[in-house]
Amino acid sequence: MELARRFTSRQLPPLLQRGLEEFLAQHGHRAVAEIDVGMPRWSDDPTHIVGVLANYLRLQDPDLAPDAQFARGARAADAAVTRVASRVRRRSRLRATAVRVALGRARELVGLRETHKDYLVRVLAHVREQLAAVGAELAGRGQLAESEDVFFLDLVQARAALEGRDFRAVVAQRRQDYERELRRRQVPRIMLSDGSVPEALATPHQRPVEGQLTGTPASAGTATAMARVVLDPVGAHLEPGEILVAPSTDPGWTPLFLTAGGLVMEMGGANSHGAVVAREYGIPAVVGVPDATLRISTGQRISVHGATGLIQLR
């Protein structure tokens, strides 16, 4: 939180600073790729949150504001429950009541699916805090170049380092490996025993025609707009209505969906995070598109057909 206070006091107006600190007090344990203990929490570095707020401020249409979209979704859900219960009521009023109660409970309880992960992330945030203290101690002794290097050690090595062992060479090699993996654009969904990727072995008649890409239909609808290729959600700039093109997504990407007009994703299937959230927000999405972030450029006009899995490059 101390870093967050320094960040906000230097760059943000007092009202926004207080609001951000209140938000971080409640949600500061979350992060992008938060299952990785080595990833900074929002309370360590609120840059991502400030970037999300900046994207929201670009929304000129009041109907696209987050609270308006959530309220619209709630009304649509209420209407759907009423519609289903009305159909059942034609046969049995008792069954209609039971259906309405069951759907209401489902809506109330479905959010609990995230609760267990939130508890896990809270634990990981405390683990990170303790490891960061160890890293600061080792950096102060000169055994690590910087405190963050402790996250390239396992617990046994961290304890050994406190007892005087030097792991700087180990950290250097692991950091090199880590940075190499960060440059990896995607992990294949399926890999054969010989190391080949099925998508790369598609026969000519399976390949899309010139100017088209194909993937897995994930969220129905059609959107035509400028593409925005984003490899990291932290600090990402997304204009309202632009089509988000990403390698994959996790909960840290969710705020971008509020301003996106559509989604194209290299990885994942119909039940992946990006596909599910796209359907929840009602934006067209096509996922499992090989090399999408390489074959589509920021500023390029594209059409996403979420029902067919077709992407047209303009």
Secondary structure by P-SEA (a helix, b strand, c coil): caaaaaaaaacccaaaaaaaaaaaaacccccccccccccccccccaaaaaaaaaaaaacccccccaaaaaaaaaaaaaaaaaaaaaaaaaccaaaaaaaaaaaaaaaacccccaaaaaaaaaaaaaaaaaaaaaaaaaaaacccccccccccccaaaaaaaaacccaaaaaaaaaaaaaaaaaccccccccccccccccccccccccccccccccccccccccbbbbbbbcccccccccccbbbbcccccccaaaaaaaccbbbbcccccccaaaaaaaaaccccccccccccccccccccccccccccbbbcc
